Amino acid sequence: MPQLIRPVGLELTRLVLIAVALAAIGGCLMFLRRRDRAPLDVALHRAVLDALLVLSILVILVVTLVPQPGLGGRRVSLVPFREIRQAISEGTVAGTGLLAVLGNVLVFVPFGFVASTRWPSLARLSSIAVAAALFSISLEVAQYFMGGRSSSIDDVLLNTAGATLGALAAWALRELHAGRDPG
């Protein structure tokens, strides 16, 4: 486990630096939107959502593309639900199986939430699910060619489920907000 934490710790440092850069990019985006005569609150809202979307994608890239220690070569699993069933049958959260299942779902939740909030035309669950599935498939293909990672259809299913849960959460918040009395 310490071998897994050490590379992730280095990547988290890089992620913090990227977040600072994203804040600067967000400020530039807000300035450009203000120049286009967008009201300040609209410009700020869009700039924040854009920065959060980029950040969620960067987190996904770091989590999915950093090679795993001890996993040399290429491993592919194209049988749906095989790894999920195995993780559930192990039944321990501390083991890598169930933790990997939960991680694959949770890492895509912010992506689904922010994407459906940023682009209301994509707010349909099917649109978010297709976008997440395509993104996840591209990551699995990249993992295959990079080596040191496992490519699995279960990861695609879990990532898609996570993004869909994020979109559902965004929808629930929109409905909750729409039901409030503005006065």
Summary of the structure (lengths in Angstrom):
residues: 183
radius of gyration: 18.5
end to end distance: 52.8
largest distance: 60.9
contacts: 544
relative contact order: 0.13
helix: 77%
strand: 4%
